[in-house]
Amino acid sequence: MAQHDSPWGGAETAPALRDPDCAAPVEGEAAPAPAPAPDTTAPRIPGPWDHSRPRSAPRPPRRGATAPGTLAALDVARRLVGTRLPLPDTRRTVWLAAAAGLVWLGATSLHPVGAHDQAIVATLGAWGPVQGPGVAVSWPWPIGTAYIEDVTTMRRLTLPDGSGEHLMMTRDGGAVDMAYEVRWRIGDLRRHALALASPDTTLRLAADTAMRATLAGMDFPAAIGPGRNRIGREAARRLQTVLDGYQAGIVIDGIDIRRADPPQRVAEAMHAVAAARTDAAGEADQARSWSRQWIAHAQGEAGAFDQIEAQYRQAPEITRRQMYYATMERVLAQSDKVIVDAPGTTTTVLPPQAAAAAEPTVHGTKAGDGH
């Protein structure tokens, strides 16, 4: 029997508890069989008197450690990604945030400006002066921004956009299918940035207006023929005038005509009409040239007649004989003439030049002896 203290203040006798593992066998009794080994795999059920923490129970979070909710989220992320994600580190997070801030500060505050570029720095919407090549510095975004454009490279705008017809009317009612290219560049960056909300759209509409106004002052044959170069120069001048009125800051270097043809449906007929007009113009020019030549020839003959008339007034007989000889020489110069004076008698008359060189005879008789 064993005694233990009672909570009511007295000793109480209790039967001794026998430990089957360590109690000595009683004399005359058989030794008890050894107890089987405890099953360590079975879960241990704590009793009401067990105040110790089970090994499987989670430990309370330490100071500065990650909260259980965060650990659960990281565990879910590991399972989804299939890799072990590192636990967040406060110091590393701070350094990464600082590096990201420096990168954002440099990317939004420093703006490289190329050799062909110009830049305008804006702070809270207020535009600053125009800066040349180098590095433009502004306040970080969204406080400050920089507007950078290439101001020296030649740009090209092709009209129309597609391959379809782009018809324009001429002064005489003809339709011309026009395709052209506008060469332009930025002349004033501040005006180009502030005056136009959409520079490309404005330039496209202004170019179309200038080209239509140019063709409206020309005839159809000139538009599809030798007047193409004049169309480009006149349209470029009109376009520059329109853009200067808008204060667009754009400089037009020229307009190149790529196509100036009649519509496809009437192309053959239009070409025939244009060819006929060209032939008519050529014939008219040839007739005018022939008329000028004959007028000059007649004026020369009239002048020569005036000189002969003056000589005739001084010596009528001599002038009359010279005119007769000159006329006969001109008439008989290209052919021989045979004059028959009497039956059986012929006389060969040579031009005066040949008569002077040789003296012809007829039937053994000199020409001077005949009649």
FENWO-V241603 format. One record per helix or strand. SS is the DSSP state (a for helix, b for strand). FROM is the first residue (numbers start at 0). TO is the last residue. If there is no record, write none. Layout:
ss:SS from:FROM to:TO
ss:SS from:FROM to:TO
This chain:
ss:b from:1 to:4
ss:b from:10 to:13
ss:a from:67 to:80
ss:a from:89 to:108
ss:b from:109 to:112
ss:b from:116 to:122
ss:b from:125 to:130
ss:b from:133 to:136
ss:b from:143 to:149
ss:b from:154 to:158
ss:b from:166 to:168
ss:b from:174 to:185
ss:a from:188 to:193
ss:a from:198 to:214
ss:a from:219 to:223
ss:a from:227 to:245
ss:b from:249 to:261
ss:a from:263 to:313
ss:a from:315 to:331
ss:b from:336 to:341
ss:b from:344 to:348
ss:a from:351 to:356
ss:b from:360 to:361
ss:b from:364 to:365
